[in-house]
Amino acid sequence: EVETERELGRALDNKVLLLYFGSGQCPRCRRFSPLLKDFFLRLTDQFYVERASQLVLVYVSRDETEEQQSAFLRTMPKRWLAGPFGGGLKREELELRFAVAEVPAVVVLKPNGEVIVGNAVEEIRRAGPACFRNWQEAAELVDRNFLLAEDFEDWSRRSITDPIRRLKYKLDKKTEAKNEERKEEGEESA
């Protein structure tokens, strides 16, 4: 849950926004939601990517009760945002604004609110995470996570923990080499 408009603005700044219109009770949504969950995780979870893509997903609920919405959201990634049930984000207004007639629907927006794709459900099914690159280009996002070119002549420390990490890496290499030697000795004696 996002507490204030300022926090929401910060959460959406320089990111592609997906509005997912769905319901935990709709059969088509139940088939599509795991696909969308996997799509989102492959772009944002550090298990799959080195750094999270500039992507935010907001669930716009068509669930009949707050309990249904909560039960559905418990099965989805924790980083999905959702408005309070029947609260501030008026579902009907959003559906009218983005011409959402049926669910599931995924509206892809630029950070300024302009529509990139009116309904990306088929695109997500067909292309998977690869379609995010097109949205990123269309949104003209600024990649703030770039690395500066390294000057290999200057080996100054970049952080206080740099020497410790280097030492750990050397120790891991030595341990690995000793294990290889033991393994080879064991094969020779057998």
Contact map, one row per residue, 1 for C-alpha under 8 A:
1110000000000000000000000000000000000000000000000000000000000000000000000000000011100000000000000000000000000000000000000000000000000000000000000000000000000000000000000000000000000000000000
1111101100000000000000000000000000000000000000000000000000000000000000000000000010000000000000000000000000000000000000000000000000000000000000000000000000000000000000000000000000000000000000
1111101100000000000000000000000000000000000000000000000000000000000000000000000000000000000000000000000000000000000000000000000000000000000000000000000000000000000000000000000000000000000000
0111111100000000000000000000000000000000000000000000000000000000000000000000000000000000000000000000000000000000000000000000000000000000000000000000000000000000000000000000000000000000000000
0111111110000000000000000000000000000000000000000000000000000000000000000000000000000000000000000000000000000000000000000000000000000000000000000000000000000000000000000000000000000000000000
0001111111000000000000000000000000000000000000000000000000000000000000000000000000000000000000000000000000000000000000000000000000000000000000000000000000000000000000000000000000000000000000
0111111111100000000000000000000000000000000000000000000000000000000000000000000000000000000000000000000000000000000000000000000000000000000000000000000000000000000000000000000000000000000000
0111111111110000000000000000000000000000000000000000000000000000000000000000000000000000000000000000000000000000000000000000000000000000000000000000000000000000000000000000000000000000000000
0000111111111000000000000000000000000000000000000000000000000000000000000000000000000000000000000000000000000000000000000000000000000000000000000000000000000000000000000000000000000000000000
0000011111111000000000000000000000000000000000000000000000000000000000000000000000000000000000000000000000000000000000000000000000000000000000000000000000000000000000000000000000000000000000
0000001111111000000000000000000000000000000000000000000100000000000000000000000000000000000000000000000000000000000000000000000000000000000000000000000000000000000000000000000000000000000000
0000000111111111100000000000000000000000000000000000000100000000000000000000000000000000000000000000000000000010000000000000000000000000000000000000000000000000000000000000000000000000000000
0000000011111110000000000000000000000000000000000000000000000000000000000000000000000000000000000000000000000010000000000000000000000000000000000000000000000000000000000000000000000000000000
0000000000011111000000000000000000000000000000000000010000000000000000000000000000000000000000000000000000000010000000000000000000000000000011000000000000000000000000000000000000000000000000
0000000000011111100000000000000000000000000000000000011100000000000000000000000000000000000000000000000000000110000000000000000000000000000010000000000000000000000000000000000000000000000000
0000000000010111110000000000000000000000000000000000011100000000000000000000000000000000000000000000000000011110000000000000000000000011001000000000000000000000000000000000000000000000000000
0000000000010011111000000000000000000000000000000000001111000000000000000000000000000000000000000000000000011110000000000000000000000000000000000000000000000000000000000000000000000000000000
0000000000000001111100000000000000000000000000000000001111000000000000000000000000000000000000000000000001111000000000000000000000000000000000000000000000000000000000000000000000000000000000
0000000000000000111110000000000000000000000000000000000011110000000000000000000000000000000000000000000011111000000000000000000000000000000000000000000000000000000000000000000000000000000000
0000000000000000011111000000000000000000000000000000000011110000000000000000000000000000000000000000000111100000000000000000000000000000000000000000000000000000000000000000000000000000000000
0000000000000000001111100000000000000000000000000000000000111100000000000000000000000000000000000001001111000000000000000000000000000000000000000000000000000000000000000000000000000000000000
0000000000000000000111110100100000000000000000000000000000111110000000000000000000000000000000000000001110000000000000000000000000000000000000000000000000000000000000000000000000000000000000
0000000000000000000011111100110000000000000000000000000000001110000010010000000000000000000000000000001100000000000000000000000000000000000000000000000000000000000000000000000000000000000000
0000000000000000000001111100110000000000000000000000000000000010000110010000000000000000000000000000000000000000000000000000000000000000000000000000000000000000000000000000000000000000000000
0000000000000000000000111110110000000000000000000000000000000010000100000000000000000000000000000000000000000000000000000000000000000000000000000000000000000000000000000000000000000000000000
0000000000000000000001111111110000000000000000000000000000000000000000000000000000000000000000000000001000000000000000000000000000000000000000000000000000000000000000000000000000000000000000
0000000000000000000000001111111000000000000000000000000000000000000000000000000000000000000000000000000000000000000000000000000000000000000000000000000000000000000000000000000000000000000000
0000000000000000000000000111111100000000000000000000000000000000000000000000000000000000000000000000001100000000000000000000000000000000000000000000000000000000000000000000000000000000000000
0000000000000000000001111111111110000000000000000000000000000000000000000000000000000000000000000000001100000000000000000000000000000000000000000000000000000000000000000000000000000000000000
0000000000000000000000111111111111000000000000000000000000000000000000000000000000000000000000000000000000000000000000000000000000000000000000000000000000000000000000000000000000000000000000
0000000000000000000000000011111111100000000000000000000000000000000000000000000000000000000000000000000000000000000000000000000000000000000000000000000000000000000000000000000000000000000000
0000000000000000000000000001111111110000000000000000000000000000000000000000000000000000000000000000000100000000000000000000000000000000000000000000000000000000000000000000000000000000000000
0000000000000000000000000000111111111000000000000000000000000000000000000000000000000000000000000000000000000000000000000000000000000000000000000000000000000000000000000000000000000000000000
0000000000000000000000000000011111111100000000000000000000000000000000000000000000000000000000000000000000000000000000000000000000000000000000000000000000000000000000000000000000000000000000
0000000000000000000000000000001111111110000000000000000000000000000000000000000000000000000000000000000000000000000000000000100000000000000000000000000000000000000000000000000000000000000000
0000000000000000000000000000000111111111000000000000000000000000000000000000000000000000000000000000000000000000000000000001000000000000000000000000000000000000000000000000000000000000000000
0000000000000000000000000000000011111111100000000000000000000000000000000001100000000000000000000000000000000000000000000000000000000000000000000000000000000000000000000000000000000000000000
0000000000000000000000000000000001111111110000000000000000000000000000000000000000000000000000000000000000000000000000000000000000000000000000000000000000000000000000000000000000000000000000
0000000000000000000000000000000000111111111000000000000000000000000000000000000000000000000000000000000000000000000000000001000110000000000000000000000000000000000000000000000000000000000000
0000000000000000000000000000000000011111111110000000000000000000000000000000000000000000000000000000000000000000000000000000000010000000000000000000000000000000000000000000000000000000000000
0000000000000000000000000000000000001111111110010000000000000000000000000000100000000000000000000000000000000000000000000000000000000000000000000000000000000000000000000000000000000000000000
0000000000000000000000000000000000000111111110011000000000000000000000000000000000000000000000000000000000000000000000000000000010000000000000000000000000000000000000000000000000000000000000
0000000000000000000000000000000000000011111110011001101000000000000000000000000000000000000000000000000000000000000000000000000010000000000000000000000000000000000000000000000000000000000000
0000000000000000000000000000000000000001111111011011101000000000000000000000000000000000000000000000000000000000000000000000000000000000000000000000000000000000000000000000000000000000000000
0000000000000000000000000000000000000001111111111011000000000000000000000000000000000000000000000000000000000000000000000000000000000000000000000000000000000000000000000000000000000000000000
0000000000000000000000000000000000000000000111111111000000000000000000000000000000000000000000000000000000000000000000000000000000000000000000000000000000000000000000000000000000000000000000
0000000000000000000000000000000000000000000011111100000000000000000000000000000000000000000000000000000000000000000000000000000000000000000000000000000000000000000000000000000000000000000000
0000000000000000000000000000000000000000111111111100000000000000000000000000000000000000000000000000000000000000000000000000000000000000000000000000000000000000000000000000000000000000000000
0000000000000000000000000000000000000000011111111111000000000000000000000000000000000000000000000000000000000000000000000000000000000000000000000000000000000000000000000000000000000000000000
0000000000000000000000000000000000000000000001111111000000000000000000000000000000000000000000000000000000000000000000000000000000000000000000000000000000000000000000000000000000000000000000
0000000000000000000000000000000000000000000111001111100000000000000000000000000000000000000000000000000000000000000000000000000000000000000000000000000000000000000000000000000000000000000000
0000000000000000000000000000000000000000001111001111111000000000000000000000000000000000000000000000000000000000000000000000000000000000000000000000000000000000000000000000000000000000000000
0000000000000000000000000000000000000000001100000011111000000000000000000000000000000000000000000000000000000000000000000000000000000000000000000000000000000000000000000000000000000000000000
0000000000000111000000000000000000000000000000000001111100000000000000000000000000000000000000000000000000000000000000000000000000000001000000000000000000000000000000000000000000000000000000
0000000000000011110000000000000000000000001100000001111110000000000000000000000000000000000000000000000000000000000000000000000000000000000000000000000000000000000000000000000000000000000000
0000000000110011110000000000000000000000000000000000011111000000000000000000000110000000000000000000000000000000000000000000000000000000000000000000000000000000000000000000000000000000000000
0000000000000000111100000000000000000000000000000000001111100000000000000000001110000000000000000000000000000000000000000000000000000000000000000000000000000000000000000000000000000000000000
0000000000000000111100000000000000000000000000000000000111110000000000000000000111100000000000000000000000000000000000000000000000000000000000000000000000000000000000000000000000000000000000
0000000000000000001111000000000000000000000000000000000011111000000000000000000111100000000000000000000000000000000000000000000000000000000000000000000000000000000000000000000000000000000000
0000000000000000001111000000000000000000000000000000000001111100000000000000000001100000001000000000000000000000000000000000000000000000000000000000000000000000000000000000000000000000000000
0000000000000000000011100000000000000000000000000000000000111110000010000000000001001000001000000000000000000000000000000000000000000000000000000000000000000000000000000000000000000000000000
0000000000000000000011100000000000000000000000000000000000011111000000000000000000000000001000000000000000000000000000000000000000000000000000000000000000000000000000000000000000000000000000
0000000000000000000001111000000000000000000000000000000000001111110110000000000000000000000000000000000000000000000000000000000000000000000000000000000000000000000000000000000000000000000000
0000000000000000000000000000000000000000000000000000000000000111110110000000000000000000000000000000000000000000000000000000000000000000000000000000000000000000000000000000000000000000000000
0000000000000000000000000000000000000000000000000000000000000011111110000000000000001000000000000000000000000000000000000000000000000000000000000000000000000000000000000000000000000000000000
0000000000000000000000000000000000000000000000000000000000000011111111000000000000001000000000000000000000000000000000000000000000000000000000000000000000000000000000000000000000000000000000
0000000000000000000000000000000000000000000000000000000000000000111111100000000000000000000000000000000000000000000000000000000000000000000000000000000000000000000000000000000000000000000000
0000000000000000000000011000000000000000000000000000000000000011111111110000000000000000000000000000000000000000000000000000000000000000000000000000000000000000000000000000000000000000000000
0000000000000000000000110000000000000000000000000000000000001011111111111000000000001000000000000000000000000000000000000000000000000000000000000000000000000000000000000000000000000000000000
0000000000000000000000000000000000000000000000000000000000000000011111111100000000000000000000000000000000000000000000000000000000000000000000000000000000000000000000000000000000000000000000
0000000000000000000000000000000000000000000000000000000000000000001111111110000000000000000000000000000000000000000000000000000000000000000000000000000000000000000000000000000000000000000000
0000000000000000000000110000000000000000000000000000000000000000000111111111000000000000000000000000000000000000000000000000000000000000000000000000000000000000000000000000000000000000000000
0000000000000000000000000000000000000000000000000000000000000000000011111111100000000000000000000000000000000000000000000000000000000000000000000000000000000000000000000000000000000000000000
0000000000000000000000000000000000000000000000000000000000000000000001111111110000000000000000000000000000000000000000000000000000000000000000000000000000000000000000000000000000000000000000
0000000000000000000000000000000000000000000000000000000000000000000000111111100000000000000000000000000000000000000000000000000000000000000000000000000000000000000000000000000000000000000000
0000000000000000000000000000000000001000000000000000000000000000000000011111110100000000000000000000000000000000000000000000000000000000000000000000000000000000000000000000000000000000000000
0000000000000000000000000000000000001000100000000000000000000000000000001111111100000000000000000000000000000000000000000000000000000000000000000000000000000000000000000000000000000000000000
0000000000000000000000000000000000000000000000000000000000000000000000000101111100000000000000000000000000000000000000000000000000000000000000000000000000000000000000000000000000000000000000
0000000000000000000000000000000000000000000000000000000010000000000000000000111110000000000000000000000000000000000000000000000000000000000000000000000000000000000000000000000000000000000000
0000000000000000000000000000000000000000000000000000000111100000000000000001111111000000000000000000000000000000000000000000000000000000000000000000000000000000000000000000000000000000000000
1100000000000000000000000000000000000000000000000000000111100000000000000000001111100000000000000000000000000000000000000000000000000000000000000000000000000000000000000000000000000000000000
1000000000000000000000000000000000000000000000000000000001111000000000000000000111110000000000000000000000000000000000000000000000000000000000000000000000000000000000000000000000000000000000
1000000000000000000000000000000000000000000000000000000001110000000000000000000011111011100000000000000000000000000000000000000000000000000000000000000000000000000000000000000000000000000000
0000000000000000000000000000000000000000000000000000000000000000000000000000000001111111100000000000000000000000000000000000000000000000000000000000000000000000000000000000000000000000000000
0000000000000000000000000000000000000000000000000000000000001000110010000000000000111110000000000000000000000000000000000000000000000000000000000000000000000000000000000000000000000000000000
0000000000000000000000000000000000000000000000000000000000000000000000000000000000011111111000000000000000000000000000000000000000000000000000000000000000000000000000000000000000000000000000
0000000000000000000000000000000000000000000000000000000000000000000000000000000000111111110000000000000000000000000000000000000000000000000000000000000000000000000000000000000000000000000000
0000000000000000000000000000000000000000000000000000000000000000000000000000000000110111110000000000000000000000000000000000000000000000000000000000000000000000000000000000000000000000000000
0000000000000000000000000000000000000000000000000000000000000000000000000000000000110111111001000000000000000000000000000000000000000000000000000000000000000000000000000000000000000000000000
0000000000000000000000000000000000000000000000000000000000000000000000000000000000000111111111000000000000000000000000000000000000000000000000000000000000000000000000000000000000000000000000
0000000000000000000000000000000000000000000000000000000000011100000000000000000000000100111111100000000000000000000000000000000000000000000000000000000000000000000000000000000000000000000000
0000000000000000000000000000000000000000000000000000000000000000000000000000000000000000011111110000000000000000000000000000000000000000000000000000000000000000000000000000000000000000000000
0000000000000000000000000000000000000000000000000000000000000000000000000000000000000000011111111000000000000000000000000000000000000000000000000000000000000000000000000000000000000000000000
0000000000000000000000000000000000000000000000000000000000000000000000000000000000000000111111111100000000000000000000000000000000000000000000000000000000000000000000000000000000000000000000
0000000000000000000000000000000000000000000000000000000000000000000000000000000000000000001111111111100000000000000000000000000000000000000000000000000000000000000000000000000000000000000000
0000000000000000000000000000000000000000000000000000000000000000000000000000000000000000000111111111000000000000000000000000000000000000000000000000000000000000000000000000000000000000000000
0000000000000000000000000000000000000000000000000000000000000000000000000000000000000000000011111110000000000000000000000000000000000000000000000000000000000000000000000000000000000000000000
0000000000000000000000000000000000000000000000000000000000000000000000000000000000000000000001111111000000100000000001000000000000000000000000000000000000000000000000000000000000000000000000
0000000000000000000000000000000000000000000000000000000000000000000000000000000000000000000000111111100000000000000001000000000000000000000000000000000000000000000000000000000000000000000000
0000000000000000000010000000000000000000000000000000000000000000000000000000000000000000000000110111111010000000000000000000000000000000000000000000000000000000000000000000000000000000000000
0000000000000000000000000000000000000000000000000000000000000000000000000000000000000000000000100011111000000000000000000000000000000000000000000000000000000000000000000000000000000000000000
0000000000000000000000000000000000000000000000000000000000000000000000000000000000000000000000000001111110000000000000000000000000000000000000000000000000000000000000000000000000000000000000
0000000000000000000011100101100000000000000000000000000000000000000000000000000000000000000000000001111110000000000000000000000000000000000000000000000000000000000000000000000000000000000000
0000000000000000000111100001100100000000000000000000000000000000000000000000000000000000000000000000011111000000000000001000000000000000000000000000000000000000000000000000000000000000000000
0000000000000000001111000000000000000000000000000000000000000000000000000000000000000000000000000001011111100000000000111000000000000000000000000000000000000000000000000000000000000000000000
0000000000000000011110000000000000000000000000000000000000000000000000000000000000000000000000000000000111110000000001111000000000000000000000000000000000000000000000000000000000000000000000
0000000000000000011100000000000000000000000000000000000000000000000000000000000000000000000000000100000011111000001111110000000000000000000000000000000000000000000000000000000000000000000000
0000000000000001111000000000000000000000000000000000000000000000000000000000000000000000000000000000000001111100001111110000000000000010000000000000000000000000000000000000000000000000000000
0000000000000001111000000000000000000000000000000000000000000000000000000000000000000000000000000000000000111111111110000000000000000000001000000000000000000000000000000000000000000000000000
0000000000000011100000000000000000000000000000000000000000000000000000000000000000000000000000000000000000011111111100000000000000000000011000000000000000000000000000000000000000000000000000
0000000000011111100000000000000000000000000000000000000000000000000000000000000000000000000000000000000000001111110000000000000000000000001000000000000000000000000000000000000000000000000000
0000000000000000000000000000000000000000000000000000000000000000000000000000000000000000000000000000000000001111110000000000000000000000000000000000000000000000000000000000000000000000000000
0000000000000000000000000000000000000000000000000000000000000000000000000000000000000000000000000000000000001111111000000000000000000000000000000000000000000000000000000000000000000000000000
0000000000000000000000000000000000000000000000000000000000000000000000000000000000000000000000000000000000001111111100000000000000000000000000000000000000000000000000000000000000000000000000
0000000000000000000000000000000000000000000000000000000000000000000000000000000000000000000000000000000000111100111111000000000000000000000000000000000000000000000000000000000000000000000000
0000000000000000000000000000000000000000000000000000000000000000000000000000000000000000000000000000000000111100011111000000000000000010011000000000000000000000000000000000000000000000000000
0000000000000000000000000000000000000000000000000000000000000000000000000000000000000000000000000000000000111000001111110000000000000000000000000000000000000000000000000000000000000000000000
0000000000000000000000000000000000000000000000000000000000000000000000000000000000000000000000000110000001110000001111110000000000000000000000000000000000000000000000000000000000000000000000
0000000000000000000000000000000000000000000000000000000000000000000000000000000000000000000000000000000011110000000011111100000000000000000000000000000000000000000000000000000000000000000000
0000000000000000000000000000000000000000000000000000000000000000000000000000000000000000000000000000000011110000000011111111000000000000000000000000000000000000000000000000000000000000000000
0000000000000000000000000000000000000000000000000000000000000000000000000000000000000000000000000000000111000000000000111111100000000000000000000000000000000000000000000000000000000000000000
0000000000000000000000000000000000000000000000000000000000000000000000000000000000000000000000000000000000000000000000111111110000000000000000000000000000000000000000000000000000000000000000
0000000000000000000000000000000000000000000000000000000000000000000000000000000000000000000000000000000000000000000000011111111100100000000000000000000000000000000000000000000000000000000000
0000000000000000000000000000000000010010000000000000000000000000000000000000000000000000000000000000000000000000000000011111111110100000000000000000000000000000000000000000000000000000000000
0000000000000000000000000000000000100000000000000000000000000000000000000000000000000000000000000000000000000000000000001111111100000000000000000000000000000000000000000000000000000000000000
0000000000000000000000000000000000000000000000000000000000000000000000000000000000000000000000000000000000000000000000000111111100000000000000000000000000000000000000000000000000000000000000
0000000000000000000000000000000000000000000000000000000000000000000000000000000000000000000000000000000000000000000000000011111111100000000000000000000000000000000000000000000000000000000000
0000000000000000000000000000000000000010000000000000000000000000000000000000000000000000000000000000000000000000000000000011111111100000000000000000000000000000000000000000000000000000000000
0000000000000000000000000000000000000011011000000000000000000000000000000000000000000000000000000000000000000000000000000001001111110000000000000000000000000000000000000000000000000000000000
0000000000000000000000000000000000000000000000000000000000000000000000000000000000000000000000000000000000000000000000000000001111111100000000000000000000000000000000000000000000000000000000
0000000000000000000000000000000000000000000000000000000000000000000000000000000000000000000000000000000000000000000000000011001111111110000000000000000000000000000000000000000000000000000000
0000000000000000000000000000000000000000000000000000000000000000000000000000000000000000000000000000000000000000000000000000000011111111000000000000000000000000000000000000000000000000000000
0000000000000000000000000000000000000000000000000000000000000000000000000000000000000000000000000000000000000000000000000000000001111111100000000000000000000000000000000000000000000000000000
0000000000000000000000000000000000000000000000000000000000000000000000000000000000000000000000000000000000000000000000000000000001111111110000000000000000000000000000000000000000000000000000
0000000000000001000000000000000000000000000000000000000000000000000000000000000000000000000000000000000000010000000100000000000000111111111000000000000000000000000000000000000000000000000000
0000000000000001000000000000000000000000000000000000010000000000000000000000000000000000000000000000000000000000000000000000000000011111111110000000000000000000000000000000000000000000000000
0000000000000000000000000000000000000000000000000000000000000000000000000000000000000000000000000000000000000000000000000000000000001111111110000000000000000000000000000000000000000000000000
0000000000000000000000000000000000000000000000000000000000000000000000000000000000000000000000000000000000000100000100000000000000000111111100000000000000000000000000000000000000000000000000
0000000000000001000000000000000000000000000000000000000000000000000000000000000000000000000000000000000000001110000100000000000000000011111110000000000000000000000000000000000000000000000000
0000000000000000000000000000000000000000000000000000000000000000000000000000000000000000000000000000000000000000000000000000000000000001111111000000000000000000000000000000000000000000000000
0000000000000110000000000000000000000000000000000000000000000000000000000000000000000000000000000000000000000000000000000000000000000001101111100000000000000000000000000000000000000000000000
0000000000000100000000000000000000000000000000000000000000000000000000000000000000000000000000000000000000000000000000000000000000000000000111110000000000000000000000000000000000000000000000
0000000000000000000000000000000000000000000000000000000000000000000000000000000000000000000000000000000000000000000000000000000000000000000011111100000000000000000000000000000000000000000000
0000000000000000000000000000000000000000000000000000000000000000000000000000000000000000000000000000000000000000000000000000000000000000000001111100000000000000000000000000000000000000000000
0000000000000000000000000000000000000000000000000000000000000000000000000000000000000000000000000000000000000000000000000000000000000000000000111110000000000000000000000000000000000000000000
0000000000000000000000000000000000000000000000000000000000000000000000000000000000000000000000000000000000000000000000000000000000000000000000111111000000000000000000000000000000000000000000
0000000000000000000000000000000000000000000000000000000000000000000000000000000000000000000000000000000000000000000000000000000000000000000000001111100000000000000000000000000000000000000000
0000000000000000000000000000000000000000000000000000000000000000000000000000000000000000000000000000000000000000000000000000000000000000000000000111110000000000000000000000000000000000000000
0000000000000000000000000000000000000000000000000000000000000000000000000000000000000000000000000000000000000000000000000000000000000000000000000011111000000000000000000000000000000000000000
0000000000000000000000000000000000000000000000000000000000000000000000000000000000000000000000000000000000000000000000000000000000000000000000000001111100000000000000000000000000000000000000
0000000000000000000000000000000000000000000000000000000000000000000000000000000000000000000000000000000000000000000000000000000000000000000000000000111111100000000000000000000000000000000000
0000000000000000000000000000000000000000000000000000000000000000000000000000000000000000000000000000000000000000000000000000000000000000000000000000011111100000000000000000000000000000000000
0000000000000000000000000000000000000000000000000000000000000000000000000000000000000000000000000000000000000000000000000000000000000000000000000000001111100000000000000000000000000000000000
0000000000000000000000000000000000000000000000000000000000000000000000000000000000000000000000000000000000000000000000000000000000000000000000000000001111110000000000000000000000000000000000
0000000000000000000000000000000000000000000000000000000000000000000000000000000000000000000000000000000000000000000000000000000000000000000000000000001111111000000000000000000000000000000000
0000000000000000000000000000000000000000000000000000000000000000000000000000000000000000000000000000000000000000000000000000000000000000000000000000000001111100000000000000000000000000000000
0000000000000000000000000000000000000000000000000000000000000000000000000000000000000000000000000000000000000000000000000000000000000000000000000000000000111111011000000000000000000000000000
0000000000000000000000000000000000000000000000000000000000000000000000000000000000000000000000000000000000000000000000000000000000000000000000000000000000011111010000000000000000000000000000
0000000000000000000000000000000000000000000000000000000000000000000000000000000000000000000000000000000000000000000000000000000000000000000000000000000000001111110000000000000000000000000000
0000000000000000000000000000000000000000000000000000000000000000000000000000000000000000000000000000000000000000000000000000000000000000000000000000000000001111111000000000000000000000000000
0000000000000000000000000000000000000000000000000000000000000000000000000000000000000000000000000000000000000000000000000000000000000000000000000000000000000011111110000000000000000000000000
0000000000000000000000000000000000000000000000000000000000000000000000000000000000000000000000000000000000000000000000000000000000000000000000000000000000001111111111000000000000000000000000
0000000000000000000000000000000000000000000000000000000000000000000000000000000000000000000000000000000000000000000000000000000000000000000000000000000000001001111111100000000000000000000000
0000000000000000000000000000000000000000000000000000000000000000000000000000000000000000000000000000000000000000000000000000000000000000000000000000000000000000111111110000000000000000000000
0000000000000000000000000000000000000000000000000000000000000000000000000000000000000000000000000000000000000000000000000000000000000000000000000000000000000000111111111000000000000000000000
0000000000000000000000000000000000000000000000000000000000000000000000000000000000000000000000000000000000000000000000000000000000000000000000000000000000000000011111111100000000000000000000
0000000000000000000000000000000000000000000000000000000000000000000000000000000000000000000000000000000000000000000000000000000000000000000000000000000000000000001111111110000000000000000000
0000000000000000000000000000000000000000000000000000000000000000000000000000000000000000000000000000000000000000000000000000000000000000000000000000000000000000000111111111000000000000000000
0000000000000000000000000000000000000000000000000000000000000000000000000000000000000000000000000000000000000000000000000000000000000000000000000000000000000000000011111111100000000000000000
0000000000000000000000000000000000000000000000000000000000000000000000000000000000000000000000000000000000000000000000000000000000000000000000000000000000000000000001111111110000000000000000
0000000000000000000000000000000000000000000000000000000000000000000000000000000000000000000000000000000000000000000000000000000000000000000000000000000000000000000000111111111000000000000000
0000000000000000000000000000000000000000000000000000000000000000000000000000000000000000000000000000000000000000000000000000000000000000000000000000000000000000000000011111111100000000000000
0000000000000000000000000000000000000000000000000000000000000000000000000000000000000000000000000000000000000000000000000000000000000000000000000000000000000000000000001111111110000000000000
0000000000000000000000000000000000000000000000000000000000000000000000000000000000000000000000000000000000000000000000000000000000000000000000000000000000000000000000000111111111000000000000
0000000000000000000000000000000000000000000000000000000000000000000000000000000000000000000000000000000000000000000000000000000000000000000000000000000000000000000000000011111111100000000000
0000000000000000000000000000000000000000000000000000000000000000000000000000000000000000000000000000000000000000000000000000000000000000000000000000000000000000000000000001111111110000000000
0000000000000000000000000000000000000000000000000000000000000000000000000000000000000000000000000000000000000000000000000000000000000000000000000000000000000000000000000000111111111000000000
0000000000000000000000000000000000000000000000000000000000000000000000000000000000000000000000000000000000000000000000000000000000000000000000000000000000000000000000000000011111111100000000
0000000000000000000000000000000000000000000000000000000000000000000000000000000000000000000000000000000000000000000000000000000000000000000000000000000000000000000000000000001111111110000000
0000000000000000000000000000000000000000000000000000000000000000000000000000000000000000000000000000000000000000000000000000000000000000000000000000000000000000000000000000000111111111000000
0000000000000000000000000000000000000000000000000000000000000000000000000000000000000000000000000000000000000000000000000000000000000000000000000000000000000000000000000000000011111111100000
0000000000000000000000000000000000000000000000000000000000000000000000000000000000000000000000000000000000000000000000000000000000000000000000000000000000000000000000000000000001111111110000
0000000000000000000000000000000000000000000000000000000000000000000000000000000000000000000000000000000000000000000000000000000000000000000000000000000000000000000000000000000000111111111000
0000000000000000000000000000000000000000000000000000000000000000000000000000000000000000000000000000000000000000000000000000000000000000000000000000000000000000000000000000000000011111111100
0000000000000000000000000000000000000000000000000000000000000000000000000000000000000000000000000000000000000000000000000000000000000000000000000000000000000000000000000000000000001111111110
0000000000000000000000000000000000000000000000000000000000000000000000000000000000000000000000000000000000000000000000000000000000000000000000000000000000000000000000000000000000000111111111
0000000000000000000000000000000000000000000000000000000000000000000000000000000000000000000000000000000000000000000000000000000000000000000000000000000000000000000000000000000000000011111111
0000000000000000000000000000000000000000000000000000000000000000000000000000000000000000000000000000000000000000000000000000000000000000000000000000000000000000000000000000000000000001111111
0000000000000000000000000000000000000000000000000000000000000000000000000000000000000000000000000000000000000000000000000000000000000000000000000000000000000000000000000000000000000000111111
0000000000000000000000000000000000000000000000000000000000000000000000000000000000000000000000000000000000000000000000000000000000000000000000000000000000000000000000000000000000000000011111
